């Protein structure tokens, strides 16, 4: 086998800027002098992003080829199941790549490469045609009663935690051409209405040709486990549970991605998006603090005048939505006024009670348990409009 890695990924115009970040992480983590040949499967012109990808690839002395995919005649049917057809169409690489490509590594654009991939890339297929990591989410939740788990069980593929792989990242042998048909994959996905399209197809119809390995190194799902304990072992970090360009650096996993963005040449679009996100968070925080300030200020003015919140209402029992600081102050006023608190609701499940009052984390249960309450007091004032609309639908 040549001392070269063949890399394949599918890319649309909207995701091209994220693909550049993925490539930056790939190149900077694999600097052992090995050449990479990249094949980018595209269904539309990437415009200026093609030039940016080419610039980055040449900067690291690798090569790239863009392969324009034919129009998918069943695009509408695929999109009824999955929002993008690139997930399925990228697998045309099996049929379209040159004959001298003996194997390739299929990557998603929602990943960061954190280590050298040569050991995996050069591994033995052991008479199989594809190597995938077990789907880490399913390994952890295979006994769930969720709808997705029931659908997978209906495929009768055996134990989900042992038999189901994540095909977003996969090592593929050229010999898979003996058993793979793109047209058959598309027809099967549509006929069977496979919920995760290509992934379900490979796990159900191609399972006998797939070697599954543990996901801890080469397909670790960002957000799982203790960051400090696992991060040094990971070689491919997969952002399948939550995209890093949605919440950016709110977690260590997101910070890792935005740090790579800053090292990536010409990523001004992402940086601008990131700055807009930060400005939006700051504005939300300002509005939130302003509402809290107004409520507390009014509250203190009432106390200065010797009044209490519920003087004119004569309630005997109230319920509270929101278990934050205002809730704690409110409970003290309620106790002083001799008003019963029938229950508290909060989405955050870190607390089970405040001052002996049970906190419910299920809204339907909360509403059933507080039937004796005459009013629901919303202490989460920053989201009052949203909460008011939600409660109006239910009570």
URDA-V263607 format. One record per helix or strand of 2 or more residues. SS is the DSSP state (H for helix, E for strand). FROM is the first residue (numbers start at 1). TO is the last residue. If there is no record, write none. Layout:
# URDA-V263607
ss/from/to
SS/FROM/TO
SS/FROM/TO
This chain:
# URDA-V263607
ss/from/to
E/4/11
H/16/29
E/35/42
H/48/59
E/63/68
H/75/79
H/86/96
E/103/106
E/111/113
H/118/121
E/130/134
H/136/141
H/147/154
H/160/163
E/165/173
H/174/178
H/182/192
H/197/205
H/207/209
E/210/213
E/220/221
H/227/233
E/236/238
H/244/247
H/252/263
H/268/304
E/317/321
H/325/337
E/340/345
E/353/354
E/357/360
H/363/369
E/375/378
H/381/394
